[in-house]
Amino acid sequence: LTLHATNPSIASRLNMSIDSLIAAMQTGGQPVTAVKVKVRAIQNAATGKPEATHSRHLGNQGRTALDALQQKVDAASPLGAALKKMLRDSG
């Protein structure tokens, strides 16, 4: 599984949560054995400043899987907060 972060700060937070993310996904029945985090900042070629990011649509199956995983994870944990934000922003 490869996760793309829009800045190094978010990538660092995700890297700190990789072990719990893998464990939670495996507990939820997802066959994840490794997670990579990559920084992919979107920049405007003319100004060099980051552009506004656009949320991507998450399909019903993906949304259902993430929702089920969120229910099993402590809402106060960084993973729980990230899942909640991902579901909220996914459309």
C-alpha positions as CSV (number, residue, x, y, z in Angstrom):
1,L,0.0,0.0,0.0
2,T,1.4,3.4,-1.0
3,L,0.1,6.5,0.7
4,H,0.8,9.9,-0.9
5,A,1.1,12.9,1.5
6,T,1.0,16.5,0.3
7,N,3.8,17.7,2.6
8,P,6.7,16.2,4.7
9,S,4.9,16.9,8.0
10,I,2.0,14.7,7.1
11,A,4.3,12.1,5.7
12,S,6.2,12.0,9.0
13,R,3.0,11.5,11.0
14,L,2.0,8.7,8.7
15,N,5.4,7.0,9.0
16,M,5.1,7.1,12.8
17,S,1.7,5.3,12.5
18,I,2.7,2.6,9.9
19,D,2.8,-0.3,12.4
20,S,-0.6,0.4,13.9
21,L,-2.1,1.1,10.4
22,I,-0.9,-2.3,9.2
23,A,-2.1,-4.1,12.3
24,A,-5.5,-2.4,12.1
25,M,-5.9,-3.2,8.5
26,Q,-4.9,-6.8,9.0
27,T,-7.3,-7.1,11.9
28,G,-10.0,-5.7,9.6
29,G,-9.3,-8.5,7.1
30,Q,-7.3,-6.4,4.6
31,P,-4.2,-8.3,3.2
32,V,-1.7,-5.4,3.8
33,T,1.9,-6.4,4.6
34,A,3.7,-3.1,3.9
35,V,3.0,0.6,3.7
36,K,5.1,3.2,1.9
37,V,4.6,6.9,2.4
38,K,5.6,9.3,-0.4
39,V,5.5,13.0,-0.5
40,R,3.8,14.4,-3.6
41,A,3.4,18.1,-3.2
42,I,1.4,19.7,-6.0
43,Q,3.0,22.9,-7.2
44,N,2.0,25.6,-9.6
45,A,4.7,25.7,-12.4
46,A,4.4,29.5,-12.7
47,T,4.5,30.5,-9.0
48,G,6.3,27.5,-7.5
49,K,3.8,27.6,-4.7
50,P,1.7,24.6,-3.8
51,E,-1.7,24.4,-5.5
52,A,-4.9,23.6,-3.7
53,T,-5.4,19.9,-3.5
54,H,-8.5,18.3,-4.8
55,S,-10.1,15.4,-3.0
56,R,-10.5,12.2,-4.9
57,H,-13.6,10.1,-5.0
58,L,-13.6,7.0,-2.9
59,G,-15.7,4.1,-4.2
60,N,-18.4,2.5,-2.1
61,Q,-16.3,-0.6,-1.4
62,G,-13.3,1.5,-0.2
63,R,-15.5,3.8,1.9
64,T,-17.1,0.7,3.5
65,A,-13.8,-0.8,4.3
66,L,-12.4,2.4,5.8
67,D,-15.5,3.0,7.8
68,A,-15.4,-0.5,9.2
69,L,-11.7,0.0,10.1
70,Q,-12.5,3.3,11.7
71,Q,-15.1,1.7,14.0
72,K,-12.4,-0.8,15.3
73,V,-9.7,1.9,15.9
74,D,-9.5,4.2,18.9
75,A,-11.0,7.5,17.7
76,A,-8.5,9.4,19.8
77,S,-5.5,7.8,18.1
78,P,-3.7,9.4,15.2
79,L,-4.9,6.6,13.0
80,G,-8.5,7.1,14.1
81,A,-8.2,10.8,13.4
82,A,-6.6,10.2,10.0
83,L,-9.3,7.7,9.0
84,K,-12.1,10.1,10.1
85,K,-10.5,12.9,8.0
86,M,-10.0,10.6,5.0
87,L,-13.6,9.5,5.1
88,R,-14.8,13.1,5.5
89,D,-12.7,14.5,2.7
90,S,-13.3,11.6,0.2
91,G,-16.6,12.9,-1.1
